[in-house]
Amino acid sequence: MDRTGLADFLRRARARLAPADVGMSAGPRRRTPGLRREEVAQLAGMSPDYYTRLEQRRGPHPSRQMLAALARALRLTDAERDHLFHLADEEPPRPGGSSEHVRPGLLLILDRLHDVPAAVISDWGQMLAQNAMAVALTGDHTGANLVRHWFTVPGARDLAPPESHEQHARAHVASLRAVTTARPDDPGPAALVAELLAASAEFAALWEEHDVVVRRPSPKRFVHPVVGVLDLDCEVLLGDGHSQQLVVHSARPGTPTYERLELLRVVGLQDLTGTP
């Protein structure tokens, strides 16, 4: 691990980013160019102390997951991401397989969507990035797999009305089937299929049906515990190679859902239930 090179690369990548580049407010009295260390740590989902130690050449060896999070936080290109992995003495993600590195172009759009829920999701259900509105709508699922979540986590379906559960389940399975067929040597989707076949009888039964095209309901209905029922239009922007998708939910102006979505934006992540 090249600690000196890694520290220098991180400092330079941080210095070239302005808060507006990552959807943050600059705030008053900013004396140094670029992002602050604590802002990079927040974007990467790590502690400020951990990130500071990396820049000071005294941090522990970062995991591959942590390197991927840093690459997203610093808006690195594919070549820059690979360089970051090499500095940490890790092999970069292989071409053609699943990558959790979100392309800077998709993140640029995501950073500018402040008033609608938006997220970047891989074609096999990995939640790669969410904006604040998406977190307010569905909770923070960054780093999780939505297919695994749907079939194995109690309460995962609470946001969807019961009458839509079967269609959502079929759509999850069909999408995963299509990916494993297109990329049979990709270990991520294949391992997920093996896991879910063992963990969920419902998944196994749907997998046997061999569907590859099932449309999700549009608009999508969410039953939010704070603002109530939301009927949201869903638009999907495909990234290069179609392995990543920017998913945006919106409401038509003048509708009750539009007003509820505005309330959700104001409420944000506050807990109005009074639960400590």
C-alpha positions, 0 to 999 in steps of 0.5 A: 500500500502506497500510503504517501501516494494515496494520501496525496491523491486523496488531498488533490481529488478533494481540493478540486471539488466544490460543495456545489459539485456534490450537491452541498451548500458552501456555507459561510466562511469557507477559506480553503478550496475544495471539500472539507475532510468531514464532507468527504467522509460524510459522502463516503459514509465513513468517520471523519477520523478514519478519512483524516488518518488516510490523508495523514498517511497513518490510516489502516488498509481500506477495504474494497468497499471503502475504496469504492465509497471514496471513488463515488464521494470524490467523483472519480472517473474509471481511470482515477478509480483504478488508480485509487485501488492500485495505490491501496494495493488492490485490484480494480473491479474487472471490466465487464463485471458488476461495478459499484463505481457510479459514473460521474455523469450520473452523480452530477445529475443526482446531485442537482435533483433536490426536490424529487427522490432519485437514486442510482441503482445497478441492473441487479439491484445494488443501491449505489447512491441516493439523494436526501429525498430518496432517503426520506421516501424509502430509507437509506439503502446505500450499499444494500441490494434491493432484491435481497431486501425485498425477499429476506428483510421483514417489513421491506414491503411495507411501503408498497400496497399489498396488491402490488407485492406480487408484481414487484416480486416478479419484476425483481426476479425477472430483472435478476434473471436477465442480468445473470443470462447476459453476464453468466460469469459475473460473480455478484448476481450469480451469488445473489441468486444462489443465496436467495434460492436457499433463503426464500421459497417465494423467490425459488418458485418465481425463479422456476417460471423463467420470466425475463420481462415483467413491468413494474407498475407505473406510476408507483404507489408508496404508502409513506408512514408520515405523509401518506399515499404517494402516486409517483411517476417513475423515469429511468435514465440508463448509464453507459452500458446500461448496467446502472440506472438513474431512477427518478420519482416525481409528482404532477403539479396540482395533485395531492401527491405533489403537495405530499411530496413537498411536505416530505421535502420539508420534513426530510429525515425528521422523525415525527412519530415522537419515538426516541 
